[in-house]
């Protein structure tokens, strides 16, 4: 995963496994949460790198998947929603090829200024 820079890597280190399962989940869910917590941060960081690399034109999950065929689509597709909750990406509302276009938060102000 070549798109990771140190700032992004620090942002997603130490994802707490207890936040990845509910209190009443079975033990297997708890074990799964602990097993994926390290790789989840790396995948989020990788996806954020792809989004940032796309610049102000943005990228869709389909485009990310084509750009990174070695990464499973199901590993990529939930990450933008997580990144949006972390307030590091945004959706302007436009679509490309039927998919929402995702942009890095640093482009939000410049895009807002274009529409005003």
Beta strands, then each sheet from edge to edge (+ up, - down):
strand 1: 89-96
strand 2: 99-104
sheet 1: 1+ 2-
end
